[in-house]
C-alpha cells in the first residue's frame, strides 16, 4: 500500500465516527493536501506528524471534527494562527461554500499556502499578519474564529474573540487540558463578550481532542486585543 493509499484509507475509516460523509473527490483533495504538507516538510518545518495514517487522523480528521459541532455552510470563517493550514484548509475543502480566511504571521508558510492551494482547487484567502494587528480591519466580521495549538485558552481568546460578530462563536481546539484551561479562562470569557456553550470530545489514535465552543454574546471592548507582549505578560 502506498503512502497515499494508507492516508486515504485512514481518512475514510475515520469519517463515520465524526458523523461525516464526504464525496470521493473531497477525500482525494484532503489527502492531496496532507501529502503536500508532508512533501514540503522536507524543506520547511511544518509538522512533526509525517506518517500517512497519523496525518489522516491527527491533521485531517482532527480538523474535520469542527464540522461535527458547527455548520460552516455560507459562513465567514477565520483560522487564527493557521500554521501549515490546519484546520482551515481541510474545512475549505470539505465545505467549499464556507468563506475561509487563513491568518498567520510567518510569511514563508503563507507564501507556500498561497502557491499550493490553487492547484488543489482550494478557495481561501491567505493573510500574513499578527492576529492582534490584522483585527484592526476585520473586527467582528466573522461567524467563526477557529484555532488549533496556538496558545493557552485565556491568551487565545483575546486573539480570536475580537474577530467574531455577536451571535457567532470561537471554536478552540484543545487537548486533554481543555476543561482545565476553560476553568482558568472565566475572566477572559466574561470580559471579551463570550459565553462557554459546550465542550465536545473526540478520540484520535487513543488521544482525546476537544473542541470548546464559546458563543459571542456581546461586542468585545475596543481595548482588546492588547499588544501580544502585554497579553502574554498579563493574560486576562
Order of alpha helices (4+ residues) and beta strands (2+ residues): alpha-alpha-alpha-beta-alpha-beta-alpha-beta-alpha-beta-alpha-beta-alpha-alpha-beta-beta-alpha
